[in-house]
Amino acid sequence: MVILNIKSVLFLAIFSQSALSALIKSKCEKVPVEAKLDVNDVSKQLKVSSCDAGNVYNYIVKGEEYFKDVIEFEVDVNFSEQDCKRRCSEADKKLNNDFKIIDQDIIKEHSNLLLELDFLTSCEEICNLASLDAQVLRKEGIAKKVLDTAKFKIESELEKKVKRDKPCDPVSQGIINRSPTSPYRYGFYRYKQGTGSAQTAISVVNGCGPKNNAFVSQIVGSLPYAEDFRPVCNSHDICVTCHQLPRSGCDSYFKTNLKSLCGTMYQIYSGDNFFVRARKTIQKTTCRLTASLFADAVSLFGENAYQDTPVNTSPNCAACGVPIVKNTLYKTPFYVLK
């Protein structure tokens, strides 16, 4: 009898384990009726069953919901990277708990293929960015190293010449052409100093610098989106070069325009499917935090650029008095056509 009972127990244990394993593999989460088309598209794209596609759909939708609650914040001097990452971990655990009876390795693999990112990894990267911005606001860490170094300057031969005498050519001699007639990228136009023109302010913009200081490069020059942010940086260069506004006004426009550009880059359209929407939500947050870091770093380290303007800032001189510069480019992002 004892032997028979042992055999029965072993049989039941093996059967239960097999049944649980089958349940984990075959469990199909319910999806909303309106998501059927999305699920069918995922099934075809990943070449998986409709059951697995439905699980991926629910995983991504819930992941976006849980992590969005974590990453929507404004950085201040009291920001804690440790606390931020703790909340990322809690969101990840909550998501995993919702899908604990499903093969999570497979569902994560499929989700990451669609999203082109991982929820937890992206969340922690956002915490890192925010922590760096907080360092800038607190003037510690890398920011302190920058402040402790000698003043940085970037001077071309043209700038050196202009700074010696800062000529005042008549506004009528300043020529800036917009080319082409349609926006170049993100709705922004390209401008070029015309042939035979007196020097105008667009000849001294340098995009998202400075890059001649190793510590500054860590904060600004080496960050993602530096090239995407170029038109906004160009506009800020005009503002501080021509003193169109007080420095704080230039920096305010800078941060606003950077964040607005992030919204344009990752705008969610009505035709976007569920995983594109989730991806854009994460990317937009990363972009906006990078934008804040750019802007805060420039505000902290940009005094030289404002004080050492390389041109005559008078509105009666060609450098800053050309109408498109004086009225538009100091606050409107643009590209320079070389």
N, C-alpha and C positions, 0 to 999 in steps of 0.2 A: 504493500500500500504506500509506504514511504517513497519507494522508487517511482511508483506510478505518479504520485503527487508532484515529485521533483520534475518529472518529465512534463507534466501538465503545466507547471509554473514556467519552465523553460520555453515551452511551446507558446504560451500566452505572451511571454516577454518578447520573444522573437516576432510573433504576429503583431503585437502592439507597436514595436519599433518599425516594422515594415509599413504598417497602416499609417503611422505618423509621418514617415518619410514620404509616402504616397500623397498624404494630405498636404504636406509642405510644398510638394511639387505641383499639385493639381489645384490648389486653392485659387479660386478666381474672385477677385474683388468686383463688386458691382460698380458700374460706371453710369453716369447720367445719360439719359436718352440723347441729349444734344451733343454728347461726346462720341457717339458711335462712329461718325465719319473720321474723327481724329484717331480713334482706336484702329479703325481699318487701315488708315494711312501708316500708322506705326507698325502694324502687323506686316504690311507689305515692305516698308522701308527696312525693318530689322529682320525680316523673314522669320517671324515668330508666330505662334498661335495667337488667336484673338484673346485668349485667356491671359497670356503673358503680356500682350499689348495693353490690355485693360489694367493690369497691375502696374505697368510702367506709367500709364496715364495718371493713376491715382497717386503713385509715389511722387511724381514730379509736381502735381498740383498741390499736394499736402506739403511737400518740401518747400515750395515757393511760399506758401502761407506761413509755415513755422519760422523759416529763416528770415522772411521779410520783417517779421516782428522784431528780430534781433538786430538787423543791419540798418534799420531806419533810425538814425540818431544824429545829433549835431555834436561835433567835437568841441570840448572846452578844456581848460587847464586841469580839471579834475578827472579827465578821462582815464580809465584803468584798462589797460590791455588785458590783464589777467581776468578781470570781471567780464570783459567782452568775449573772450575765448571760452569762459565758463558757460556763458549763455549760448554760444555756438554749439558747445558740447551737449547742453541740455536739449536744444532743438533737434540735434542729431539723434539723441537717445529717444526723444518723443516720436520722431519719424520712424526709427527702427522698430520701436515697440508696436506701432500701428501695423507693421508688416512682419511680425515675428514668426508667423506660421507660413511665410513664403520664403523661398530661397533668395536671401538678400544679396548674395554675391552676384547672382544673375540679374536681378532687378536693378542693382546699382550699376552694373556694367552696361546694361541697355540704356539706363537713364543718362549716364555720363556720355555715351555715344551721341545721344540726341542733343543734350545740353552743351556738349563740348566743354564741360566743367563739372566739378564735384561740389555739392552744396557745402559740406563741412570745410573743405580746403579753401574754397572761395571766401567763406565767412571769416576764417582765421586770417586770411590775407587782408581782408578789409580791416580787421582789428589791428594788424601791423601798420597799415597806412594811417589809421586814425591815431595810433600811438606816436608815430613820427610827427604828425601834425601837432599833437599835444606838446611834444618836445619843443617844437618851434614856438608855440604859444607861451610855454613856460621858460623859454630861452635856456634850455638845458640840453645835455647830450650833444648831438651833432650841431644843433643851433648855437650852443655856447662856443664850440670849436670855431665856427665861422666868425662869430663876434670877436673872438680872441685873436684872429689873424689880421694881417695888414689889410687895408682897404684894397679892394680889387677894382681894376679898370680894364676896359677893352677899348683900344683906340686903333682905328685904321689910319692910314696916312692922310686920308681926306679929313678925318675928324681932327687929327692933330693940327692940320693947317687951319681948319675953320676955327678951332679953339684959340688960336693965336690972335686972330683979328675979328672973328665973328662978323663977316660982312653982312650988309643989309642991301640985298638986291631988291629992286622994285617988285612988288607983287605981280605986276603984269609980265615979268620975265620968268615967273614960275609956271611950268607946264606939267600937268599930271594927266595921263590918259588912262581911261578905264578900258581894259581889254580882257576877254572878249565882252560882247554885249550881254551875254547870259552869265549867270553865276557859275563860278568855277567849281566850288565844293561847299557842301553844307549851306548853300544859299549865299555864300560870300563871293564878292568880285575880286578880280586881280587889277592892280594898278601899276603903272610904270611911269617913271620920270621921263618926260618927253625929250626928244633930241633937241639940243641947243638950249635946254632949260637952265635957269639958274638953279643952284642947289635947293632942294626941298627936303622936308623932314623925312620923307619915305626913303631917302637914300641912306639913312643912318639906322634904320630899324634892323634888329638882328634876331628876330624870332624869340624863342624861349631860352634865353641865356640867363646869367652868364655861365660860361663853362671853363674859364681860366683859373678857377679856384676849386681845388679837389673837394673840399667840404661842401661848397655850394652845389657842385655837380652831383653829390650824393643825394641832395634834397630836390634839386630841380632838373638838371641836365640829363640825368640817367633815369628819370621816372618814365613810366609808360604814358602814352598820350602826348608826349612832348611835341611830336610832329602834328598831331591833330589839333593841338592848342595853338599852333603857330599864328593863325589869323587873329586870335584874341591877344596874343603877346605882341603882335605888330601894332595893334590899336593902342595897347597900353604904352608901348614905346613912344608913339606919337604924343600921347597925353602927357607923359612925364618929360619928354624932350621939349615940347612947346609950352609947357606950363598952362595948358588949357584950363586946368582945374587945380585946386590945391592937391597936394600929393594924396591925401586921404580920399579925395574924390576920384582920382585916377585909380587907386587901389580898389575902391568900392565897385566901380564899373568893371574892373578886371575880374573880380570874383563873380559878380553877377553874370558877366558874359561867358565865363568859363563854365559855370553850372548850366547856363542856358544851352551852351553847345552840347553838353552831355545829354541833355534832354532831346536835342535834335538828333544826335548820333544814335541814340537808343530809343527813339520814339516807338511806341507800340501802336500798331495799326489794326484796324478791324479785321483785316485778313490774316493776321498772324495766328498761327496755331498755338496750342497750349505750351509746348516746350520752347518755342521762340519767345513767347511772352515771359516765361520763367527765366530764360537766359538773359533777356534784355533787362529784367528787373535787377539781377545780380550785377550785370555789367554797368548799368546806369549808376548804381550805388558806388561801385568801385571808381568809376569815372568822376563822380561828384566829390568823393573824398580826396581823390588825387587833385582835383581842381581846388579844393580848399587848401590842400597842402601847398600847391603852387602859389596861390594868392597870399597865404599867410607868410610863406617864406619870402616872397617879394616885398611884402609890407615891412618885414623885419630887416631885410638886407638891402633894400632898394634906395636908401637915402642918397648914396653917391650918384646914382643915375639921375635923380631929380636935381641935385645941386650942381652937378657937373655937366649940364646940357651942352652939347657940341655945336649948337646953332644959335643964331639970334632969334629970340623968342617973340620979338615984336610982331603984332598982327599987321604991321605996315611993311614987313619984309617978306620976301618970297618964301623963305624956309618954312615959316609957320602961318603966313598970311594968305596962302593960296586957299580959295573958298572951300575946296573939298577937304583940305586938312583942318581948317579953322572950324568948319561947321559939321563935319561928318566923321572923318577917320579917327579922331581922338576917342570916339566912343563906339564906333562901329567896326567889328572885326573885318579884316581884309587880307588878301595875299599880295605879295610884291612880285611882279613879273620881271624877272631878270633879263 
